[in-house]
Amino acid sequence: MTIINLKNVNLTRNKKEILKDITWKVNPGENWVILGLNGSGKSSLLKLILAEEWKTSGEITVLNTQFGNGEIPKLRKRISVVGSFIAERFQPNIKAENLVYTGKFNSSMLYKPYTDQELDEARQLLRQMGAKSLIGRNYASLSQGEKQVLLIARSLILKPELLILDEATNGLDLFAKEKLLKQLQQINQLKTAPTLIYISHHPDEITDIFTHLLLLREGKVIQSGKKENLLNEKILTDFYQEKVEVHRFEQKYFVIPAN
């Protein structure tokens, strides 16, 4: 099964080309980073995958569901998204495990009766993610990084086949970001680990769990493929249209403007 398959996809709004001739394929066993500066079209590409925007032309297939022929509501239940826009939807006094369990209902509150045994599923997931310390704590008492971990756990409660993380480290300090990236490694080791699509404009967030890279600029795919083939000074200088240096330290890539 192909996870994502886009062929010659275009998106035009108000006579403006937003995405141009996008061809991109994600296979099972691959985790991708979509890398691009602000305004490159990353969010628009995400909306196309989720069928929140509709292509102007081209072909889109996600999890073997062909857009225009398949059932989109059923597809959406197989995909989870984590973004900063979700964080503000929850009551401040909701406990961590309750918040995680709301993912069962795709809601920000628990409207249906539930048992403590059912909440154990959420607690166990937090333990597997290395976030046992959050169990029993109120949402309002958590740091920004801890809240983000909860949102990721919430997105995993239904065992999605595809998990999209949209600028997951926005608003996090240096240490919270590092902790979150390590917890993504633990997620990748789960028996039910989903395919990961990580949207960012920070190359230093491309950790070892990510196998492939899509370079997006001004709505166009500049390069795509295995990350080790793309994270070099020649390709990234062409991509950014500014000369850069690439340094690797402790399995991370750091890209800085060249002197």
C-alpha positions in Angstrom: 0.0 0.0 0.0 1.3 3.5 -0.9 0.9 5.9 2.0 0.7 9.1 -0.1 0.8 9.5 -3.9 0.5 12.8 -5.6 0.9 13.1 -9.3 1.2 16.5 -11.1 -1.0 18.2 -8.4 -1.8 21.9 -8.7 -3.7 24.2 -6.4 -4.9 27.6 -7.6 -6.9 30.0 -5.5 -8.2 33.4 -6.7 -6.1 33.0 -9.8 -2.9 32.6 -7.8 -0.9 29.4 -8.1 -0.3 28.1 -4.6 1.1 24.6 -5.3 2.6 23.8 -8.7 2.9 20.4 -10.3 3.5 18.5 -7.1 4.6 14.9 -7.6 5.4 13.0 -4.4 5.2 9.4 -3.2 5.5 8.1 0.4 6.0 4.4 0.8 5.5 2.2 3.9 8.4 2.3 6.2 9.3 5.8 5.3 9.1 8.9 7.6 9.3 12.2 5.8 10.1 15.8 6.7 8.6 18.6 4.6 11.1 21.4 4.8 10.5 24.9 3.6 10.7 28.6 4.6 7.6 30.5 5.6 5.2 30.8 2.7 6.6 27.9 0.8 3.3 26.0 0.7 3.8 23.5 3.5 0.4 24.2 5.1 -1.4 24.2 1.8 0.1 20.8 1.0 -1.1 19.5 4.4 -4.6 20.7 3.6 -4.6 18.9 0.3 -3.6 15.6 2.0 -6.4 16.0 4.6 -8.9 17.0 1.8 -9.5 20.3 3.6 -8.5 22.0 0.3 -9.4 20.4 -3.1 -6.8 20.2 -5.9 -7.3 22.2 -9.0 -5.7 19.4 -11.1 -3.7 16.2 -10.8 -4.2 13.0 -8.8 -4.1 12.4 -5.1 -4.2 9.0 -3.3 -3.8 8.8 0.5 -3.8 5.3 2.2 -5.1 3.8 -1.0 -8.0 6.2 -1.1 -8.2 8.1 -4.4 -9.6 11.6 -4.0 -12.7 11.9 -6.1 -13.5 8.2 -5.9 -12.8 7.1 -2.3 -14.7 7.9 1.0 -12.9 10.9 2.5 -14.7 10.8 6.0 -13.4 7.2 6.5 -9.9 8.3 5.4 -9.8 11.1 7.9 -10.3 8.6 10.8 -7.1 6.9 9.7 -5.0 10.1 9.9 -4.1 12.2 13.0 -2.7 15.7 13.0 -0.9 17.6 15.7 -0.6 21.4 15.4 -0.4 24.4 17.7 -4.0 25.3 16.7 -5.3 22.3 18.7 -3.7 23.3 22.0 -6.1 26.1 22.9 -9.3 23.9 22.7 -9.0 22.2 26.1 -10.3 23.1 29.5 -7.4 24.1 31.9 -8.5 21.6 34.6 -8.7 18.5 32.4 -6.3 15.8 33.6 -3.6 14.6 31.2 -5.0 11.1 30.7 -8.5 12.4 30.2 -7.2 14.8 27.5 -5.4 11.9 25.8 -8.7 9.9 25.9 -10.6 12.6 24.1 -8.9 11.5 21.0 -11.2 8.5 21.0 -14.1 10.9 20.2 -12.3 13.6 18.2 -13.4 16.1 20.7 -11.9 18.5 23.2 -14.1 17.1 26.0 -15.4 13.7 27.2 -19.1 13.8 26.5 -19.7 10.1 27.0 -19.4 8.0 30.2 -16.0 6.3 30.6 -14.4 4.0 33.2 -11.1 4.2 35.0 -10.2 1.0 33.1 -10.7 2.8 29.8 -8.5 5.7 31.0 -5.8 3.1 31.6 -5.3 2.9 27.9 -4.4 6.6 27.8 -2.1 6.1 30.9 -0.3 3.2 29.2 0.3 5.2 26.1 1.8 8.0 28.1 4.1 5.5 29.8 5.2 4.1 26.4 6.0 7.6 25.3 8.2 8.2 28.3 5.7 10.7 29.7 4.6 8.9 32.9 5.2 12.0 35.0 2.2 13.7 33.3 -0.4 11.3 34.5 -2.8 12.9 36.9 -1.7 16.4 36.3 -4.0 19.2 35.1 -3.5 20.6 31.6 -3.0 24.2 32.9 -0.1 23.1 35.1 1.9 21.8 32.2 4.7 23.5 30.2 4.3 24.1 26.5 6.4 21.1 25.7 4.5 18.8 28.0 1.2 20.0 26.4 2.6 19.1 23.0 3.5 15.6 24.2 -0.1 15.2 25.4 -1.5 16.3 22.0 0.8 13.8 20.3 -0.4 11.0 22.7 -4.0 12.1 22.0 -3.4 11.7 18.3 -2.1 8.2 18.8 -5.0 6.8 20.9 -6.9 5.6 17.8 -3.7 4.0 16.3 -3.7 6.1 13.1 -1.8 4.9 10.1 -0.5 8.4 9.3 0.5 11.0 11.8 1.2 14.6 10.6 3.1 16.9 12.9 2.7 20.5 11.8 5.5 22.8 13.2 5.3 20.6 16.4 8.1 22.5 18.2 6.6 26.0 17.8 6.9 27.9 21.0 9.2 25.4 22.7 12.4 26.3 24.3 15.7 24.6 23.5 15.3 21.9 26.1 11.6 21.2 25.5 12.2 20.8 21.8 15.0 18.3 22.4 12.8 16.3 24.8 9.9 16.3 22.3 12.2 15.1 19.5 13.4 12.2 21.7 9.8 11.2 22.4 9.1 11.0 18.7 11.8 8.4 18.6 9.9 6.4 21.2 6.7 6.8 19.2 8.5 5.4 16.2 9.3 2.2 18.2 5.7 1.5 19.1 4.3 -1.7 17.5 1.5 0.4 16.0 3.8 3.2 15.0 2.2 5.3 12.2 4.0 6.8 9.2 5.3 10.2 10.2 5.1 13.4 8.2 6.9 16.2 10.0 6.4 19.8 8.7 9.2 22.2 9.7 11.5 25.0 8.5 14.3 23.9 10.9 16.8 21.3 9.6 18.2 20.6 13.1 14.8 18.8 13.8 15.5 16.2 11.2 16.5 13.3 13.5 17.4 9.7 12.7 13.8 8.5 12.7 13.2 10.5 9.5 14.3 8.7 6.3 13.3 11.1 3.5 13.0 14.8 2.8 10.8 17.0 0.6 12.2 20.4 -0.1 9.4 22.9 -0.9 9.9 26.4 -2.2 7.3 28.8 -3.6 4.8 26.0 -4.0 7.2 23.8 -6.0 9.0 20.6 -5.1 12.7 21.5 -5.5 14.0 18.1 -4.5 12.8 14.9 -2.7 14.4 11.7 -1.7 16.5 10.1 1.0 17.7 12.7 3.5 21.4 11.7 3.3 21.3 12.5 -0.4 19.8 16.0 0.1 21.3 17.4 3.3 24.5 18.8 1.8 25.8 22.3 1.0 25.3 22.1 -2.8 21.7 21.1 -2.7 20.7 23.3 0.2 22.5 26.3 -1.2 20.4 25.8 -4.4 17.2 25.3 -2.3 17.6 28.3 -0.1 19.1 30.4 -2.9 21.7 31.6 -0.4 25.0 30.0 0.3 24.9 27.8 3.4 27.1 25.5 5.4 25.9 22.1 6.7 27.4 20.6 9.8 26.5 17.3 11.4 26.8 16.9 15.2 25.5 14.0 17.3 23.2 12.7 14.4 21.7 16.1 13.8 22.1 18.5 10.9 22.8 22.2 11.4 22.4 24.6 8.5 23.9 28.1 8.8 24.4 31.0 6.4 27.9 30.9 5.0 30.3 33.7 5.7 
